[in-house]
């Protein structure tokens, strides 16, 4: 008898397998964003209600008063320049350059889409949180004009984490060049930390505000990476 060739399963690697459908990915992102917003709103409510007149509340304000007492002309200038790294127009400009550049260099949309969703989602969650949490700025002289949003969470800190840590995540997922990964990692650590310290120094946020901003962006990046990068590897 002549042997009959049986059909075999595809041997495509997981890297070549299609990612989740657009609807499925969008659903997971929206649910993640809503859950993250709810957690942040809960934390903000505790800070502005349950923790008032406590030791933590006193420490939160003491940090800003300490920075205010140690200001100088040099550090005023340095922190102003550092803050510029996370200004709205800076984040938009840098994000747009990398969005277009990665699409051209890599020849696909995955990384560009991840960065866009990370930045847009971060600012959306931030703004929605400020709608329900009304926290005044620290009671020290402010070195920047106070935007109309609440002090909680820190938008500058969240934006710096979303942009610079997001770029580092892309570098680790999409590049095998050690120097590029290390450079992205240094930026991902240094820029957000310096931005957070600058916001404290300039009297624009409490320490709990910058920690909440960093938490917002870090968790959102993890959600975006899981849905848009890991599921497509």
C-alpha positions in Angstrom: 0.0 0.0 0.0 1.2 3.5 -0.8 1.7 5.7 2.2 -0.6 8.7 2.5 0.8 12.0 3.6 -1.3 13.4 6.4 -1.8 17.1 6.9 0.4 18.7 9.6 -0.1 21.6 11.8 1.5 24.9 11.0 5.0 25.3 12.3 5.0 29.0 12.6 6.7 30.3 15.7 4.9 32.2 18.3 6.6 35.4 17.1 4.8 35.0 13.8 1.4 34.2 15.3 -1.2 37.0 15.0 -1.9 39.1 18.0 -5.2 39.6 19.6 -8.1 41.2 17.6 -8.5 44.9 17.7 -11.8 44.6 19.6 -10.3 42.2 22.2 -7.2 44.3 22.8 -9.3 47.5 23.0 -11.6 45.9 25.6 -8.7 44.8 27.8 -7.2 48.3 27.6 -10.4 50.1 28.4 -11.1 47.7 31.4 -7.6 48.2 32.6 -7.8 52.0 32.4 -11.1 52.1 34.2 -9.8 49.8 37.0 -6.6 51.9 37.3 -8.6 55.1 37.5 -10.8 53.6 40.2 -7.8 52.6 42.3 -6.2 56.1 41.9 -9.5 57.8 42.8 -9.7 55.6 45.9 -6.1 56.5 46.9 -6.8 60.1 46.3 -9.9 60.0 48.4 -8.0 58.4 51.3 -5.2 61.1 51.1 -7.6 64.0 51.1 -10.0 62.7 53.7 -8.9 59.7 55.9 -5.2 60.7 56.2 -5.6 64.4 57.0 -4.2 65.4 60.4 -2.0 62.3 60.6 1.7 61.7 60.8 1.8 60.8 57.1 0.0 64.1 56.2 2.6 66.0 58.2 5.5 64.3 56.5 3.9 64.9 53.1 4.0 68.6 53.7 7.3 68.7 55.5 9.1 67.5 52.4 7.9 70.5 50.4 8.8 72.9 53.2 12.3 71.5 53.4 12.8 71.9 49.7 11.4 75.5 49.9 13.9 76.4 52.6 16.9 75.1 50.5 16.1 76.9 47.2 18.8 78.7 45.3 19.0 80.5 42.0 21.1 77.7 40.4 18.7 74.9 41.5 15.7 77.0 40.4 17.1 77.1 36.9 18.1 73.4 36.9 14.7 72.2 38.1 13.0 74.5 35.5 15.0 72.8 32.7 14.3 69.3 34.1 10.6 70.1 34.3 10.7 71.0 30.7 11.5 67.4 29.8 7.9 66.5 30.9 6.0 69.5 29.7 3.0 68.8 27.5 4.5 70.1 24.3 7.8 68.3 25.0 6.0 65.0 25.5 3.9 65.5 22.4 6.9 66.5 20.3 9.2 63.7 21.4 6.4 61.2 21.2 5.5 62.2 17.7 9.1 62.0 16.5 9.5 58.5 17.9 6.0 57.5 16.6 7.0 58.3 13.1 10.6 57.2 13.4 9.8 53.7 14.7 7.2 53.2 12.0 9.8 54.1 9.3 12.8 52.2 10.8 10.9 49.1 12.0 8.5 48.9 9.1 5.5 48.1 11.4 3.0 49.8 13.6 3.3 47.7 16.8 5.8 49.8 18.7 4.4 53.1 17.5 0.9 52.1 18.5 2.2 51.0 22.0 3.8 54.4 22.5 0.7 56.3 21.3 -1.7 54.3 23.5 0.6 54.6 26.5 0.8 58.4 26.2 -2.9 59.0 25.4 -4.1 56.6 28.0 -1.9 58.1 30.7 -3.1 61.6 30.1 -6.8 60.4 30.0 -6.5 58.6 33.3 -4.7 61.5 34.8 -7.4 64.1 33.8 -10.2 61.8 34.8 -8.6 61.4 38.2 -8.3 65.1 38.7 -12.1 65.4 38.0 -13.0 63.5 41.1 -10.0 64.4 43.4 -9.7 68.1 44.3 -6.4 68.5 46.2 -4.8 71.9 46.7 -1.1 72.5 45.9 1.4 72.4 48.8 1.3 75.5 51.0 4.7 76.8 49.9 5.7 79.4 47.3 5.2 78.0 43.8 7.9 78.4 41.2 5.5 77.5 38.3 2.1 78.7 37.3 -0.4 76.3 38.8 -2.6 74.6 36.1 -6.3 74.2 36.8 -5.9 70.5 37.6 -5.7 69.0 41.1 -2.3 68.5 42.8 -3.1 64.8 42.8 -1.6 63.0 40.9 1.5 64.6 39.4 0.9 64.9 35.7 4.5 65.7 34.9 5.8 62.7 36.8 3.2 60.4 35.1 4.0 61.9 31.6 7.8 61.4 32.1 7.3 57.7 33.2 4.9 57.0 30.3 7.3 58.5 27.7 10.8 57.6 28.8 10.0 54.3 30.5 7.8 53.5 27.5 10.7 54.1 25.1 12.9 51.8 27.3 10.3 49.1 27.1 10.2 49.3 23.3 14.0 49.2 23.2 14.1 46.0 25.3 11.3 44.4 23.2 12.5 45.4 19.8 16.3 45.8 19.8 19.1 43.4 20.6 21.7 46.2 20.8 23.1 46.3 24.3 24.1 50.0 24.2 20.7 51.1 23.1 19.0 49.1 25.8 21.4 50.5 28.4 20.9 54.1 27.2 17.1 53.7 27.3 17.3 52.2 30.7 19.3 55.1 32.1 16.9 57.6 30.6 13.9 55.6 32.0 15.3 55.9 35.5 17.0 59.3 35.5 14.4 61.5 33.8 11.3 60.5 35.8 13.3 60.6 39.1 14.7 64.1 38.3 11.3 65.3 37.2 9.6 64.1 40.4 12.2 65.8 42.6 11.9 69.0 40.5 8.2 69.1 41.1 8.7 68.7 44.8 11.4 71.4 44.8 9.3 73.8 42.9 6.4 73.4 45.3 4.0 72.0 42.8 3.2 68.6 44.3 3.3 66.6 47.5 5.5 63.5 47.6 2.3 61.4 47.5 1.3 63.2 44.3 4.5 62.2 42.5 4.3 58.7 43.8 0.8 58.4 42.5 1.8 59.8 39.2 4.6 57.3 38.8 2.2 54.5 39.9 -0.4 55.6 37.3 2.1 55.5 34.4 3.9 52.4 35.5 0.8 50.3 35.8 -0.6 51.6 32.6 2.6 50.8 30.7 2.5 47.3 32.1 -1.1 46.9 30.8 -0.2 48.3 27.4 2.9 46.2 27.1 0.9 43.0 28.0 -1.8 43.7 25.5 0.1 45.3 22.6 3.7 43.8 22.9 3.7 40.6 24.8 0.6 39.1 23.2 2.2 39.6 19.8 5.6 37.9 20.6 
